[in-house]
């Protein structure tokens, strides 16, 4: 039986849509706690890429440099543009959305090989992490733009692809 994967898949599509809206509305060069927002966005994406499926079986993206994903390290090369981040987002989205339907209800409670967490814990951990950073980035955008980036809710309504509330 596989009742969980369709539910998780739907919420994950919404998650990635909200990230895409954030990436299309934020100012990558704006600064939050001494780090440009593009680095905050990369931190969010890198974590989703590494931790959503199995961090024990992970390969860094080809452009990654040590410390680039860290919000504690002043590593700014390579500088990632909005287009770079959107391309990385699309690759992660494709990988994660292809993975979810392959997991049975029983396997959601199991730990992937070499990992300390069950698959459901990994997915839920990324929901928490992604939305925390998305909120931080969107708060800066709201202050700068004076309006709210669109956030898709539980119903998944996308309002024709609008970027702003």
C-alpha positions in Angstrom: 0.0 0.0 0.0 1.2 3.5 -0.8 -1.0 6.2 0.7 1.7 8.5 2.1 3.7 9.2 -1.0 0.9 11.0 -3.0 0.2 13.2 0.1 3.9 14.0 0.5 4.3 14.6 -3.2 1.5 17.1 -3.2 3.0 19.1 -0.3 6.5 18.9 -1.8 5.2 20.4 -5.1 3.8 23.3 -3.1 7.1 23.6 -1.1 9.1 23.9 -4.4 6.6 26.3 -5.9 7.0 28.6 -2.8 10.8 28.4 -3.2 10.6 29.3 -6.9 8.4 32.3 -6.1 11.0 33.4 -3.4 13.8 33.0 -6.0 11.9 35.1 -8.5 11.0 37.9 -6.1 14.0 38.4 -3.9 17.0 40.7 -4.4 20.0 38.3 -4.5 22.4 41.1 -3.5 20.4 42.2 -0.4 22.2 41.4 2.8 20.9 39.6 5.9 23.3 39.1 8.8 26.3 40.0 6.7 25.5 37.5 4.0 24.0 38.3 0.6 20.6 36.7 0.1 21.8 34.6 -2.8 24.0 32.8 -0.3 21.0 32.3 2.1 19.1 30.9 -0.9 22.0 28.6 -1.9 22.2 27.4 1.8 18.4 26.5 1.6 18.8 24.7 -1.8 22.0 22.9 -0.9 20.4 21.5 2.3 17.3 20.3 0.4 19.5 18.7 -2.2 21.7 16.9 0.3 19.2 16.0 3.1 15.8 15.3 1.4 16.8 11.9 0.1 19.9 10.6 1.8 22.9 12.7 2.9 25.1 9.6 3.1 24.7 9.1 -0.7 25.2 12.7 -2.0 27.4 14.4 -4.5 28.0 18.2 -4.4 26.8 20.2 -7.4 29.6 20.8 -9.9 29.9 24.5 -9.0 30.1 24.0 -5.2 33.1 25.2 -3.3 33.8 24.3 0.4 31.9 26.7 2.7 29.7 28.1 -0.1 26.6 26.6 1.6 27.6 27.8 5.1 26.0 31.0 6.5 29.0 31.1 9.0 31.8 31.2 6.4 32.6 34.2 4.2 32.9 32.2 1.0 31.4 34.1 -1.9 32.9 32.4 -5.0 31.5 31.3 -7.2 28.9 34.1 -7.0 25.5 32.6 -7.8 23.0 34.6 -9.8 19.2 34.3 -9.7 19.5 32.2 -12.9 22.0 29.8 -11.3 19.8 29.4 -8.3 16.7 28.8 -10.4 18.5 26.2 -12.4 19.8 24.4 -9.3 16.2 24.6 -7.8 14.8 23.0 -10.9 17.3 20.1 -10.8 16.6 19.5 -7.1 12.9 19.7 -7.6 13.0 17.2 -10.5 15.2 14.7 -8.4 13.0 14.9 -5.3 9.7 14.7 -7.1 10.9 11.6 -9.0 12.1 10.0 -5.8 8.9 10.4 -3.7 6.6 8.1 -5.7 9.2 5.3 -5.4 8.8 5.2 -1.6 6.2 2.8 -0.1 4.5 3.6 3.2 6.7 1.1 4.9 9.9 2.6 3.5 9.0 6.1 4.8 9.6 4.7 8.3 13.0 3.1 7.4 16.4 4.7 7.4 18.2 4.8 4.0 21.5 3.1 3.8 24.2 4.8 5.9 21.8 7.4 7.3 20.8 8.0 11.0 17.3 9.2 10.1 14.2 7.6 8.6 13.1 8.9 5.2 10.1 10.7 6.7 12.3 12.4 9.2 14.6 13.6 6.4 11.7 15.0 4.4 10.0 16.7 7.4 13.4 18.1 8.4 13.7 19.7 5.0 10.2 21.1 5.2 11.2 22.8 8.5 14.5 24.0 7.2 13.4 25.3 3.8 10.4 27.2 5.2 12.5 28.7 8.0 15.0 30.2 5.5 12.3 31.0 3.0 10.6 33.1 5.7 13.8 34.9 6.5 14.4 35.7 2.8 10.8 36.7 2.2 10.9 39.1 5.2 13.8 41.0 3.6 11.9 41.1 0.3 8.8 42.4 2.1 10.8 45.2 3.8 12.4 46.2 0.5 9.5 45.8 -1.9 6.7 46.9 0.5 4.6 43.9 -0.6 4.3 40.2 0.1 5.7 37.5 -2.1 3.0 35.0 -2.9 3.0 31.9 -0.6 1.0 28.9 -1.7 -1.0 27.4 1.1 -2.2 24.0 2.0 -4.9 24.0 -0.7 -2.1 24.4 -3.3 -4.0 27.2 -5.1 -1.4 29.0 -7.3 -3.6 32.0 -8.4 -2.4 31.7 -12.0 1.2 31.9 -11.2 1.1 35.3 -9.5 4.4 36.2 -7.7 2.9 38.8 -5.3 0.0 38.7 -2.9 
